[in-house]
Amino acid sequence: MLTFDAAPDELRLFLQEAEEQLQLLDQDIVLLEKEGTRPELLQEIFRAAHTLKGSSAAIGHKKMASLTHSMENVLDQLRQGRATCSTQLIDLLLESLDGLRLLKEEVVTLEEGEFDPTELVNSLHAILGLTEGAAAMPEPPREVGSQLSLGEVISTDDTLRIRVSIAQDCPLTAARLLQVYLEASSFGQVVSSSPSVEAIERMEVGHSLEMVVRVSEDPEGLLKAIETLPDVAEVKLSGLAGRDQPSTLAQEGVCDFASGAAAAESGGSAPAVASSGSSSKTASGNRVNGSGLGKTVRIDVSRLDDLINLVGELVIDRTRLTQLGGQLQTKYDDECIGDLGDTTQHIGRIVDELQESIMKARMLPVESLFNRLPRVVRDLAQRIGKKVDFVVEGKETELDRSVIEELHDPLVHLLRNCVDHGIESAEKRTAGGKPEIGTVRLSAMHRENRILIRVEDDGNGIDANRVRATAVKRGILTQEAADRLSDQETIELIFAAGFSTAETVSDVSGRGVGMDIVRTNIEKLNGSVSVETWPGKGTRFTLELPLTLAIIDALMVGLGNETLAIPLVSVVETLRVLRSEIQWINKRQAIQLRQKVLPLIDLDQALGLPSHRGSLDRVFVVAVRVGENRFGLVVDSLLGELQVVIKSLGRQVGNIPGVTGATILGDGRVALILDVPSLVKCMLDEQSKGCAA
């Protein structure tokens, strides 16, 4: 069993921040290959590696610190222009990231894994012709003169004294101080520090670090870099002896330098004078200024989930209060009843605002998901020998974190499909008059209370005739049935289980499970998938998703004494149809709706409930959308729209085909929430008799 020099809370914080830095490195290294050695990008990558090295060294994870140290050496060579950004180098850096993720798992399991970074470390050094041996735990940088005390420093015009304070509630104080030290060393020479590096490594520290740094880069950049580190509460800079005039930073209001000659000569710390133009930083990461102080707080996701559940209960009770108030006002004519109604309305507004605020707290930019995908596209394109430009748009679009977590696999499948099946080889593209490099575009946008995510390529599109032939060959359709399909209906077959146009099975495609997984997973989220294609020009997949899965808008319908909820996102329209208009087409009931056939599904039969409609002349039909197809659900009555809270059916009930969950109505009754895609699929299956609940 592995042990680390940190408490459990510190390890949890390390894991959170390590994953953030790994995602940043993953994204930026792929961008580095695309854009070249842009200084700002290299500096961001270098700092992320710095941070990982510092935090892993602070908890005593020597293998992880060793690998990040070697990556840092390579990045430093790139930064100084002593190395070129080759494909081989990028491959090694990305392979190192995969290794770091394996090493990070050792902190989760507290068990030593099989991965040994020695070979990777040596490869990183070999690619630059370096000779250090490499797998040993790296020592933090010791600059010339670092043995001097703070009072013995020889002052020069480019020497600064920096005092950094760490937040009092920071659980990883030593790690944070080491990060600060490493950050400062990336901007210049750390002449001396208090506490020393050795003391930081032994975790013999307080909550502050004072350094004398001979700055080789812009001091303002150094200040900003330190300020952005986690848990840094305050940063103060001052000059040493010989700085008779304020620096440009002071004139610009960034910081005010005080002469520290007296303190330097006496061996003490020079006082850092913070004037009205000085710069400091709070633990929240925001600058202190006259406009006030902004704060952020880390909160466990489970607490947000608990809040959502409590708000859901309030929504149920709000509905109940509204119903009771309406009944009382109808039955009694009393002033108190009117006051009760006003109070109920006010509570309803407050609950709505509370619900909206909690929902916003759970919202995250899809950037956290999108940033993991350039690596997927890059690796696949290299493996199959294609040239692909991956463009990402709308990363700032916000979505409920629970939805984001479920989107990774569907998007990976769609992107792999675009690269493998959509984008042609460079030779074919050139022969067809297209640019040699294909484009795959991923975008996100809001549309009312929904979010649209699109994955598109400028490849060869989908050949409907080839899809028909493949469906017949694989036994998915008969030739007669395939000939009756329109081109759009044919293209929908790519979502069928077992369908693939690949001639051979590989680790990339050919098993016929990718697109089926996409549709299944998206429909589980009460979303939909549609596809558009233009032969020779490209294909576009559109995912339409709810903003949240906790509370949804639903159409309430009646079946005898039962009330059911149909997610409003699936509803196209409602109809009242004469029984005489219902016809039998291909052994299924259907009606003609605006020159198109609308197949009907009797909900009584689908859910195994007795019918109560008898010989009524008219029936109610709810037209629903499943992919690009339309179906009609026959019900007894339409009860109106309602905002419902989704409750799990629990292990005792289990999964019921056609049902996604339940909700509690205002009168305390339970109503099932229909899973429309699953219900339709079940009823269209030849073994649909086994689907009745």
Secondary structure as the mmCIF struct_conf table of DSSP 4:
data_model
#
loop_
_struct_conf.conf_type_id
_struct_conf.id
_struct_conf.beg_label_comp_id
_struct_conf.beg_label_asym_id
_struct_conf.beg_label_seq_id
_struct_conf.end_label_comp_id
_struct_conf.end_label_asym_id
_struct_conf.end_label_seq_id
BEND BEND1 ASP A 5 ALA A 6
HELX_RH_AL_P HELX_RH_AL_P1 PRO A 8 GLU A 35
HELX_RH_AL_P HELX_RH_AL_P2 PRO A 39 ALA A 58
TURN_TY1_P TURN_TY1_P1 ILE A 59 GLY A 60
HELX_RH_AL_P HELX_RH_AL_P3 LYS A 62 ARG A 79
TURN_TY1_P TURN_TY1_P2 GLN A 80 GLY A 81
BEND BEND2 ARG A 82 ALA A 83
HELX_RH_AL_P HELX_RH_AL_P4 THR A 87 THR A 109
BEND BEND3 GLU A 111 GLU A 111
BEND BEND4 GLU A 114 GLU A 114
TURN_TY1_P TURN_TY1_P3 PRO A 117 PRO A 117
HELX_RH_AL_P HELX_RH_AL_P5 THR A 118 ILE A 127
TURN_TY1_P TURN_TY1_P4 LEU A 128 GLY A 129
BEND BEND5 ALA A 135 ALA A 136
HELX_LH_PP_P HELX_LH_PP_P1 MET A 137 PRO A 141
TURN_TY1_P TURN_TY1_P5 VAL A 144 GLN A 147
BEND BEND6 LEU A 148 LEU A 148
HELX_RH_3T_P HELX_RH_3T_P1 LEU A 150 GLU A 152
HELX_LH_PP_P HELX_LH_PP_P2 VAL A 153 SER A 155
TURN_TY1_P TURN_TY1_P6 ASP A 157 ASP A 158
STRN STRN1 THR A 159 ILE A 166
TURN_TY1_P TURN_TY1_P7 GLN A 168 ASP A 169
BEND BEND7 PRO A 171 PRO A 171
HELX_RH_AL_P HELX_RH_AL_P6 THR A 173 PHE A 187
STRN STRN2 GLY A 188 SER A 194
BEND BEND8 PRO A 195 PRO A 195
HELX_RH_AL_P HELX_RH_AL_P7 VAL A 197 GLU A 201
TURN_TY1_P TURN_TY1_P8 ARG A 202 MET A 203
BEND BEND9 HIS A 207 HIS A 207
STRN STRN3 SER A 208 VAL A 215
BEND BEND10 SER A 216 GLU A 217
HELX_RH_AL_P HELX_RH_AL_P8 PRO A 219 GLU A 227
TURN_TY1_P TURN_TY1_P9 THR A 228 THR A 228
BEND BEND11 LEU A 229 LEU A 229
TURN_TY1_P TURN_TY1_P10 PRO A 230 ASP A 231
STRN STRN4 VAL A 232 GLY A 239
TURN_TY1_P TURN_TY1_P11 ALA A 241 GLY A 242
BEND BEND12 GLN A 245 GLN A 245
HELX_RH_AL_P HELX_RH_AL_P9 THR A 248 GLN A 251
TURN_TY1_P TURN_TY1_P12 GLU A 252 GLY A 253
BEND BEND13 VAL A 254 VAL A 254
HELX_RH_AL_P HELX_RH_AL_P10 ALA A 261 SER A 266
TURN_TY1_P TURN_TY1_P13 GLY A 267 GLY A 267
BEND BEND14 GLY A 268 GLY A 268
HELX_LH_PP_P HELX_LH_PP_P3 SER A 269 PRO A 271
TURN_TY1_P TURN_TY1_P14 SER A 276 GLY A 277
STRN STRN5 LYS A 281 LYS A 281
TURN_TY1_P TURN_TY1_P15 ALA A 283 SER A 284
BEND BEND15 GLY A 285 GLY A 285
STRN STRN6 ARG A 287 ARG A 287
STRN STRN7 ASN A 289 ASN A 289
TURN_TY1_P TURN_TY1_P16 GLY A 290 SER A 291
STRN STRN8 GLY A 292 GLY A 292
HELX_RH_AL_P HELX_RH_AL_P11 VAL A 301 LYS A 331
HELX_RH_AL_P HELX_RH_AL_P12 GLU A 335 ARG A 362
STRN STRN9 MET A 363 PRO A 365
TURN_TY1_P TURN_TY1_P17 VAL A 366 VAL A 366
HELX_RH_AL_P HELX_RH_AL_P13 GLU A 367 PHE A 370
TURN_TY1_P TURN_TY1_P18 ASN A 371 ARG A 372
HELX_RH_AL_P HELX_RH_AL_P14 LEU A 373 ILE A 384
TURN_TY1_P TURN_TY1_P19 GLY A 385 GLY A 385
STRN STRN10 VAL A 388 GLU A 393
TURN_TY1_P TURN_TY1_P20 LYS A 395 GLU A 396
STRN STRN11 GLU A 398 ASP A 400
HELX_RH_AL_P HELX_RH_AL_P15 ARG A 401 ASN A 417
HELX_RH_PI_P HELX_RH_PI_P1 CYS A 418 GLY A 422
BEND BEND16 ILE A 423 ILE A 423
HELX_LH_PP_P HELX_LH_PP_P4 GLU A 424 SER A 425
HELX_RH_AL_P HELX_RH_AL_P16 ALA A 426 ALA A 431
TURN_TY1_P TURN_TY1_P21 GLY A 432 GLY A 433
BEND BEND17 GLU A 436 ILE A 437
STRN STRN12 GLY A 438 ARG A 447
TURN_TY1_P TURN_TY1_P22 GLU A 448 ASN A 449
STRN STRN13 ARG A 450 ASP A 457
BEND BEND18 GLY A 459 GLY A 459
HELX_RH_AL_P HELX_RH_AL_P17 ALA A 464 LYS A 473
TURN_TY1_P TURN_TY1_P23 ARG A 474 GLY A 475
BEND BEND19 ILE A 476 LEU A 477
HELX_RH_AL_P HELX_RH_AL_P18 GLN A 479 ARG A 484
BEND BEND20 LEU A 485 LEU A 485
HELX_RH_AL_P HELX_RH_AL_P19 ASP A 487 ILE A 491
HELX_RH_3T_P HELX_RH_3T_P2 GLU A 492 PHE A 495
BEND BEND21 ALA A 496 ALA A 496
TURN_TY1_P TURN_TY1_P24 ALA A 497 GLY A 498
BEND BEND22 GLU A 503 THR A 504
BEND BEND23 ASP A 507 SER A 509
BEND BEND24 ARG A 511 GLY A 512
HELX_RH_AL_P HELX_RH_AL_P20 GLY A 514 LYS A 524
TURN_TY1_P TURN_TY1_P25 LEU A 525 ASN A 526
STRN STRN14 SER A 528 TRP A 534
TURN_TY1_P TURN_TY1_P26 PRO A 535 LYS A 537
STRN STRN15 GLY A 538 PRO A 546
BEND BEND25 LEU A 547 LEU A 547
BEND BEND26 LEU A 549 ALA A 550
STRN STRN16 ILE A 551 LEU A 559
TURN_TY1_P TURN_TY1_P27 GLY A 560 ASN A 561
STRN STRN17 GLU A 562 PRO A 567
HELX_RH_3T_P HELX_RH_3T_P3 LEU A 568 SER A 570
STRN STRN18 VAL A 571 LEU A 578
HELX_RH_3T_P HELX_RH_3T_P4 ARG A 579 GLU A 581
STRN STRN19 GLN A 583 ILE A 585
TURN_TY1_P TURN_TY1_P28 ASN A 586 LYS A 587
STRN STRN20 ARG A 588 LEU A 593
TURN_TY1_P TURN_TY1_P29 ARG A 594 GLN A 595
STRN STRN21 LYS A 596 ASP A 602
HELX_RH_AL_P HELX_RH_AL_P21 LEU A 603 LEU A 607
TURN_TY1_P TURN_TY1_P30 GLY A 608 GLY A 608
HELX_LH_PP_P HELX_LH_PP_P5 LEU A 609 SER A 611
TURN_TY1_P TURN_TY1_P31 GLY A 614 SER A 615
BEND BEND27 ASP A 617 ASP A 617
STRN STRN22 ARG A 618 VAL A 626
TURN_TY1_P TURN_TY1_P32 GLY A 627 GLU A 628
STRN STRN23 ASN A 629 VAL A 635
BEND BEND28 ASP A 636 ASP A 636
STRN STRN24 SER A 637 VAL A 645
STRN STRN25 LYS A 647 LYS A 647
HELX_RH_AL_P HELX_RH_AL_P22 GLY A 650 VAL A 653
STRN STRN26 ILE A 656 ILE A 656
TURN_TY1_P TURN_TY1_P33 PRO A 657 GLY A 658
STRN STRN27 VAL A 659 ILE A 664
TURN_TY1_P TURN_TY1_P34 GLY A 666 ASP A 667
BEND BEND29 GLY A 668 GLY A 668
STRN STRN28 VAL A 670 LEU A 674
HELX_RH_AL_P HELX_RH_AL_P23 VAL A 676 LEU A 684
BEND BEND30 ASP A 685 ASP A 685
TURN_TY1_P TURN_TY1_P35 GLU A 686 GLN A 687
HELX_RH_3T_P HELX_RH_3T_P5 SER A 688 CYS A 691
#
